[in-house]
Amino acid sequence: MKVKIGSFDERTSAELAKALKSIGISVEVRKYIDLDFYPLYFVEGKFSELRNKYEETELIDEIKRWKSYLDLAKDVETIEEFEKIIREKIEDERDAYVTLGILYDMLEINGMLENGKVKDPPEDPIIRFPYDADEDKAKKLDLKQRLIVVAEIFCDVLAELSDAIFNDRLTKLCEEYDEALGLLMMAGVAESMLEKVADRKMDVEEILNANRIEFGERIEVRATSEALEAVLENLEKAGFIRVKKGKVSLRG
């Protein structure tokens, strides 16, 4: 039985998988295309038109700000130089990433990209950027709505539960990779089952109904009976227990 550690980008998933394998835990990495849907309102039009239309509104500063970003293309020759100058102006890496995504779109619609080179903006460039507004506000400001679909590569990282049981090195690894904490908790659930049947045979139903497992005072795992049944099957397959006639006991 595999436990899903989480979904990550390719670099993070490869690093985490390598770390788990180094302590003897079998790992499967499943790559997929992740799609996110964003219905957004946009301010869009030639700069001169937008300036006249929104001169007396809260939008005018935003319009001028995006125009100033576009004007920075006059100071560079390549897309790499343009990226660098934008990142220098925006300290937060996430904000810079989002800003560059919007600017790439503007560079393209203004015909400013050619073979990795950046051309000067036209005299009256098209400005297009998303603006956070509710339906009433968007209608009042005459904003256009577009559905943006973002497609990215992500990877699910799944680890073999039976390899994590009584794996002393997993706790140490979680100090460096807190993403693996869920695997540690499920290994704890499995170990708790084994401790319960160490002294006596137990009814399967009794184990499946114990769906709240506490670890100290600060951690509580709540598992569905279906999840606990999967753990039980994993323990049996791995040779830890024997399930017979509705009873569970340690093997050997």
N, C-alpha and C positions, 0 to 999 in steps of 0.2 A: 504494500500500500504506500503510495506516494503522498507526501504532505506538501502542499503548495507554500513555498516560502514567500513568494510575491511576484510582482511583475516589474521589470526593470529595463533600462536601456541595455544595448548589447555589451557595452564595456563593463557596466556594473554586474550584469548577470554572469559574464565570463569570469570576473574576479571572484564573485561569491561562489560559483560552482567549483572553481579551482581550490578555494579555501576549504569547502566541505569535503571534497575528494581527498584532500591532504590528511584528513583525520578519519578516513575510512568510510565515508558516507557516499553511497551511490547517488548520483545526481542526473536528472534529465532536464535539458533546456529546450523549451518549445518556442520557436520564433513565430511571430505573427504580425500582421498589420493591424494596428489599432486605429479606429476611426472615432473622432470626436466631432460633434455637430454644434455649431455656434450660430444661432440666428442673431445677427448684429445690425445695428443701425449705422449708416455711414454718412459722413459729410463728403460730398463729391462734386467737383466742378473746377472750372478754370479759376485760378487765384483771383483775378480781377473781379469775376462774377461773385465769388464767395465773399470777398472783401466788401463789396457793395451790399450784398444781401444780408450779411450778418454783422455789419459795422456796429450796430447798437445792441448786440447780444453778447451773451457769455461765451459764444463760440469764437469770437474774433481773435482772442489771444491764442487759442489752440491752432487756428488756421495759420496764424503768423509763425507759430513755433514750428509747425511742420514745414512751412515754406523755408524757414531758416535752416532746417536740417537738409533740405534738398539743395539749398544754395551752397552747402559745404562741398558739393561735388565740383565746384569751380576750383577748389584748392588741391584736388587730387587727380591722378590719372587712372588708377586701377581700383577694382572693387575691394581688394585687400586694404588699400590705403583709406578708402571710404569707410570700411568697417572699423578700422583702427581709430579714425577721428571721431566716429560716433561713440565708440566704447569709451573714449577718453572724456567725452562730455557727459556720459551717463554712467555713474559709478556702480549702480546695482546691475549685476550681470544678467539677471532675469529680465529687468526692464530694457536693457540694451538689446537683448535677444528679440523681444517682442517688437521694439522700435525698428530694428533692422528688417524684420519680416515685413512690416508695413512699408518701409522705405524701398525695399526691393520691388514691391508691387508698383510703387510710384515711379521708380526708375524705368521700369519696363513700359508702363503706359505712356510715359513721356519720351520713349525712344532713346533713353540715355545709356543703355547697355549695349556693348558690342565687343564680342570676343574677350571678355574679362576686363575691358576698358570702360571707363565711366566718362561720358560726355557732359559738357556743361548743360544745365537746365535751359529749356526754352524761355523766352522772355516772359511768357504768361503760362506757367506750367499748370498741369492738372494736379489738384490736391485731392487725395482720397484717404481718409482714415476713419476707423471705427469710433463711435461716440456712445457712451453709456447713457441711455435714456429709456424711460418707460414709454408706452404707446402714446399717451396723451402729449407728452413732451416732444416726442419724435414727430408727431403730426403737426404740432405748433411750429416746430423748426423746419418742417418740410424735409425730413431726412429720408434717405433711401434705405430699404432693408435688403440685406443679402444673407444667404445661408452659406456660412463658411464651413467646409468639411476639411479637417486636418487629419492627414494620414501619416502615421509614424510607425517605425519598427519597434516593437517591444518583445521581451522574452519572459515567459513564465519559467520560474525555477522551481522544480519539484525534487524533493529529497526522499530517499527510502527510509520509512519510519523504523523498520527493524534494525537498521544500521545505527540509529541514534540512541537506541535503548541501552542504558548502562555505558554510554560512551562518555567517559570522564572528560575527554578533550573538547566536547561540544560546549560545555559551560565556559571554558576559557575562550573559545572562538567567539562566543556571543559577546564577550567584552569588546571585541574589535568589530564584529558584524552584528549589530542588534537586529538586522533583518532576519537572522536565524533564530530569534527568540521563540517564535511560534513553533518551530520544530522541537526546540528544547521542552516547551510546555506539553506538546503531544507525546514526546518521549516520557515525560513525567506522568502523563495519564496512563500510558501503557505500563510503566513501572508500578504505578499504584494498583493496577489490576493484578499484576503478578504478586505483589505483596499480600493482597487480599486472599488469593487462592493458595498461598504458600502453606497455610495451616490447615485448610479444609477445602473440600469440594464445595463449589457454589453453583446455584442455579444461574443459568444464562440470563434469565429475566432480572435477577437481582443485580447483576452487573450492568445490564443495559439501562436500568432505572436509576442508577447512581450517576446522574448526568451533571452533577455539580462537584467539581474537585478543587479543593483549596490547597495552595502552596504557601505556607506561612500566613501572615496577616494581610499581605498586600496583593496577592494574586489569586484569582478565582477563574477557573476554566469551566465554561458551560458548554456541554456537548450534547447534541441530539442523540437519541437512541440509535439512529442510523449510523452516525459517526462512530459511536462506541462499538457498534457491531462490526464496522470495518476494521477498527483497531483489534478487536477480538480475532477476527479472521486473519489479520496480519500476524498476530502472535502465534496462532495455530500453524500457519504456513511456515513461519520462521522456526518452528520447533520448540517454542517456549511452553506451550500448553497443549492439552488434549481436550476436545469438546466431544462429549458422548452422552446421548440420551438426555440432552438438556442440561448437563452438568459440565462444569469447567474445573480442571485440575492441572497441576504442574506436570509436565512430561518428565519422566525418568526421575 
